[in-house]
Every structure is written in C-alpha cells, then in structure tokens.
Amino acid sequence: MKGWGIVFLYTLLTYLSLPFTREWLRFFRKTLGSGFNLSINLFMLAVGLLIAIWVFKIATKMAFWVFMGLFALLLLLGSQIQISEERMHLLQYGLLGYLISSAIAPKVSLIARIGTLFLIGTAVALGDEIVQWALPSRVFDWWDVSYNLVGLTFGASIFHILK
C-alpha cells in the first residue's frame, strides 16, 4: 500500500499545482527572458544525466546502454515538441511511470503490469487535462496526453531496466 500511497500523493500534488503552473511559467519566462527555453532544455538534460549516473552505478552495463538508448530516443522525441515547457510532461510522467511500476506487486504477470500501468497512467493523464479544461486559464490538449504517455512509458522502462 505504501507504493500506491506515493502514487496517489504525487497525482494529488500534480493536480493541485495546475492552477498555479501557468503563473510560475510566466514568472520564469519573464525572469529568464530568452534563456527560458535553454533553461528547460538544460534542466531536462541534467536530470537525464543524473539518472544515467544512477543507472550506471546500480545496474549492469547492458542495462546502462539500454537506458542511454532510451534517453537518446526521449531527447529526440522531446526535441520535436515545439513549446519547450511542454517537454516537462516527459519528466513529470516519467516519474509517475516509475512510481506506478514500483507500486505494482512483483507477482503480477507482465501483461497485467503493462495493463495496470497504462490504465492508471492514462486515467491520471486524462484527469490532468480535465482539471485543466475546468480552469479558466488552461485548456484540454490531446498532445499533452500523448506526451504524458511517452513519459509514462519511459519511466516504466527505467524501472524494468533496473529491476
């Protein structure tokens, strides 16, 4: 139950932050000016490199290289997202994918694990967008849902590489 409690808390914090996120982004965009996009890209790269160091220290060499391949693919996909702050969905839902994967009991079959991951992950992603749709300064966006699912898959993949 501890793992599912963390998933619930993370989801709750995600939903509670939605009314304030746009203002935070405006503040950072105004403060950083033209460096805003670069800052987001460097932040994502730094997080990825920290995870790579962690994977290198605790996993096999093969797992490390699989992670690096997935990370390169994620960077490629992320570079195709035109609005830089939308790339944060990949990190946010990557963590959620890792948390959900770690909360699922190890005895559950692989098919059931994947089904559970995507059922819960998709529900959270759609819930995220529905909450945004209800807010006056936000909108529902199917692209965000797709970015969330890519991040979810990446986070779950990291969990299974390290398992």
C-alpha positions, 0 to 999 in steps of 0.5 A: 500500500505504501507504493500506491500511497506515493502514487496517489500523493504525487497525482494529488500534488500534480493536480493541485499545482495546475492552477498555479503552473501557468503563473510560475511559467510566466514568472520564469519566462519573464525572469529568464527572458530568452534563456527560458527555453535553454533553461528547460532544455538544460534542466531536462538534460541534467536530470537525464544525466543524473539518472544515467549516473544512477543507472550506471552505478546500480545496474549492469552495463547492458542495462546502462546502454539500454537506458542511454538508448532510451534517453537518446530516443526521449531527447529526440522525441522531446526535441520535436515538441515545439513549446519547450515547457511542454517537454516537462510532461516527459519528466513529470510522467516519467516519474509517475511511470516509475512510481506506478511500476514500483507500486505494482506487486512483483507477482503480477504477470507482465501483461497485467503490469503493462495493463495496470500501468497504462490504465492508471497512467492514462486515467491520471493523464486524462484527469490532468487535462480535465482539471485543466479544461475546468480552469479558466486559464488552461485548456484540454490538449490531446498532445499533452496526453500523448506526451504524458504517455511517452513519459509514462512509458519511459519511466516504466522502462527505467524501472524494468531496466533496473529491476 
